[in-house]
């Protein structure tokens, strides 16, 4: 994936990693469209950053298709989809009643990206150079006790990305997986203030640097996430799980 000259759609980009990445990609010379559920917030972000916007709820199939049609009507050259949809919920599956929250996580983190890719894959394959960027997590490989459904949803995204990469081989579509560590955002309440998490600007700086230096990369792995990503490969799974869940 070239770092400039693209037309990029990032749903779920009204805050956190999504918004920061959208702003940085725009600065790198890309046309960027962001999506979110709140029209008033999108209007403010458009005014602040000069980004194009579209209302979208990735848990609603009709909303995804309507957003696709709106984006492509304005940007028929769109060639990059960053499937940023994701929520993180603390659960205790030993107690009754966890299913409602778990279903919300699956609907957003698993079905949301599937809906997006299904909606845009024909468009992407029509472009001479295109990319699908998925967003998993270090927790796909080393689990956090508090968030079992989130961990599982990101493990799904990892293996789904690996699988569709093989299916898109021979087409114009590159599949790139972003694998964030814990980053200072509000994915969990108070996360933006957690000193042990990687500062958002540092994560974006390193991610964009890796995208620029590794245009053929399949995974974008900042240094902070590698202990989680490779814990089992390196024979340190049990120790890494214990360390992660002690903090």
C-alpha positions in Angstrom: 0.0 0.0 0.0 1.4 3.4 -1.0 1.1 5.9 1.8 -0.2 8.7 -0.3 -2.5 9.3 -3.3 -5.3 7.1 -2.0 -9.0 7.7 -1.2 -9.6 6.1 2.1 -12.8 5.3 4.0 -12.6 4.8 7.8 -15.8 4.0 9.6 -15.7 4.2 13.4 -13.2 7.1 13.1 -14.8 9.8 15.3 -12.3 9.3 18.1 -9.2 7.3 19.2 -7.0 5.4 16.8 -9.5 5.8 13.9 -9.6 9.6 14.0 -5.9 10.0 14.7 -5.1 7.7 11.7 -7.6 9.6 9.5 -5.9 12.9 10.3 -2.5 11.5 9.7 -3.4 9.9 6.4 -4.9 13.1 5.2 -1.6 14.9 6.1 0.2 12.3 4.1 -1.7 13.3 0.9 -4.7 11.0 0.9 -8.4 11.9 0.6 -10.1 10.6 3.7 -13.7 9.9 4.5 -14.7 9.1 8.1 -17.9 7.5 9.3 -19.7 7.4 12.6 -23.2 7.3 14.1 -23.5 10.9 15.3 -24.2 13.5 12.5 -23.4 16.4 14.9 -20.0 15.0 15.8 -19.2 14.3 12.2 -20.1 17.8 11.3 -17.7 19.2 13.9 -14.9 16.9 12.9 -15.4 17.9 9.2 -15.1 21.6 10.2 -12.0 20.9 12.4 -10.0 18.7 10.1 -11.4 19.1 6.6 -12.4 15.5 6.4 -15.4 14.2 4.4 -17.9 12.4 6.5 -20.8 9.9 6.3 -23.2 8.7 8.9 -22.9 4.9 9.4 -23.8 2.3 12.0 -21.8 -0.8 11.2 -24.2 -2.9 13.3 -27.0 -2.1 10.8 -26.7 -3.8 7.4 -28.9 -1.2 5.7 -26.8 1.7 7.2 -23.7 0.1 5.8 -25.1 -0.2 2.3 -26.5 3.4 2.4 -23.1 4.7 3.6 -21.3 2.8 0.8 -23.6 4.3 -1.8 -23.1 7.8 -0.4 -19.3 7.5 -0.2 -18.9 6.0 -3.7 -21.2 8.6 -5.2 -18.8 11.3 -4.0 -15.6 9.3 -4.3 -15.8 6.7 -7.1 -12.0 6.4 -6.9 -12.1 5.0 -3.4 -9.4 2.3 -3.1 -8.8 1.8 0.7 -11.2 0.5 3.3 -10.0 0.6 6.9 -12.5 -1.5 8.9 -12.0 0.2 12.2 -15.3 -0.8 13.9 -14.7 -2.0 17.4 -15.9 -1.9 21.1 -14.4 -3.4 24.2 -16.6 -4.6 27.1 -15.6 -6.0 30.5 -17.5 -9.3 31.2 -17.8 -12.0 33.8 -19.1 -15.1 32.0 -19.4 -17.0 35.4 -22.5 -14.9 36.1 -25.8 -15.0 34.2 -26.6 -12.1 31.9 -23.2 -11.7 30.1 -24.7 -12.6 26.8 -26.2 -9.3 25.9 -22.9 -7.5 26.1 -21.1 -10.3 24.3 -23.5 -10.1 21.4 -22.9 -6.4 21.1 -19.2 -7.0 20.9 -19.6 -9.7 18.2 -22.1 -7.6 16.3 -19.7 -4.7 16.2 -16.3 -6.3 16.1 -17.0 -9.3 13.9 -20.1 -8.6 11.9 -19.3 -4.9 11.4 -16.0 -5.6 9.5 -17.7 -8.4 7.5 -20.5 -6.1 6.5 -18.0 -3.4 5.4 -15.9 -5.8 3.4 -18.9 -7.4 1.7 -20.2 -3.9 0.8 -16.9 -2.6 -0.6 -15.1 -5.6 -2.1 -16.4 -5.2 -5.6 -15.4 -1.5 -5.6 -11.9 -2.3 -4.3 -11.3 -5.0 -6.9 -12.2 -2.5 -9.6 -9.3 -0.3 -8.6 -5.7 -0.9 -9.9 -4.2 -0.7 -6.4 -6.4 -1.2 -3.4 -6.3 -2.3 0.2 -8.5 -3.7 3.0 -7.0 -2.8 6.4 -8.4 -4.8 9.3 -7.8 -4.0 13.0 -7.2 -6.8 15.4 -5.3 -6.6 18.7 -2.4 -8.0 20.6 -5.2 -9.6 22.8 -6.0 -11.8 19.8 -2.9 -13.8 20.8 -2.5 -13.2 24.5 -5.8 -12.8 26.3 -6.9 -10.3 28.9 -9.0 -12.0 31.6 -11.5 -9.2 31.8 -12.5 -9.1 28.1 -13.1 -12.6 26.8 -15.5 -11.8 24.0 -13.3 -8.9 22.8 -10.3 -11.2 22.8 -12.2 -13.8 20.8 -13.5 -11.2 18.3 -10.0 -10.0 17.6 -8.7 -13.5 17.2 -11.4 -13.9 14.6 -10.3 -10.8 12.8 -6.7 -12.1 12.7 -7.6 -15.4 11.2 -10.2 -13.9 8.9 -7.5 -11.5 7.6 -5.1 -14.3 7.1 -7.7 -16.2 5.2 -9.0 -13.5 2.9 -5.5 -12.5 2.1 -5.2 -15.9 0.3 -8.5 -15.4 -1.5 -7.5 -11.9 -2.7 -4.1 -13.1 -3.9 -3.9 -12.4 -7.6 -6.2 -9.4 -7.4 -5.4 -5.8 -6.9 -6.5 -5.9 -3.3 -3.9 -6.0 -0.5 -5.0 -7.2 3.0 -3.2 -5.5 5.9 -3.8 -6.2 9.5 -3.1 -3.5 12.1 -2.3 -5.1 15.5 -2.5 -2.5 18.2 -1.3 -2.9 21.8 -3.0 -1.1 24.6 -3.2 2.5 23.4 -4.3 5.6 25.3 -7.8 5.9 24.0 -11.3 5.6 25.5 -11.8 2.1 24.2 -12.2 1.3 27.9 -13.3 4.1 30.3 -10.2 5.9 31.6 -7.9 4.3 29.0 -6.7 7.7 27.7 -5.2 8.4 31.1 -3.6 5.0 31.7 0.2 5.6 31.9 1.1 2.0 31.1 -0.6 2.2 27.7 1.1 3.5 24.6 0.4 7.2 23.9 -1.9 7.5 20.9 0.5 9.9 19.0 3.3 7.4 19.4 1.2 4.6 18.1 0.2 6.5 15.1 3.7 7.7 14.4 5.1 4.2 14.5 2.2 2.7 12.5 2.5 5.3 9.7 6.3 4.8 9.6 5.8 1.1 9.2 3.2 1.5 6.5 5.7 3.8 4.7 8.7 1.5 5.0 6.9 -1.8 4.5 4.4 -1.2 1.6 4.0 -5.0 1.2 3.5 -5.8 4.9 0.7 -8.1 5.9 0.8 -7.1 9.6 1.7 -3.8 11.1 3.3 -4.6 14.4 4.6 -1.7 16.6 7.3 -2.8 19.0 5.0 -2.6 22.1 2.7 -5.3 20.7 5.3 -7.9 19.8 5.5 -9.6 23.2 1.7 -10.2 23.0 1.7 -11.2 19.3 4.5 -13.7 19.6 4.1 -14.9 23.2 3.2 -18.5 22.1 5.7 -18.5 19.2 8.5 -17.5 21.6 7.5 -20.1 24.3 6.5 -17.3 26.7 2.7 -17.6 26.6 2.1 -18.6 30.2 4.4 -16.0 31.5 3.0 -13.2 29.3 -0.6 -14.1 30.2 0.4 -14.0 33.8 2.1 -10.6 33.5 -0.7 -9.1 31.4 -3.4 -10.1 33.9 -1.4 -9.1 37.0 -1.6 -5.4 35.8 
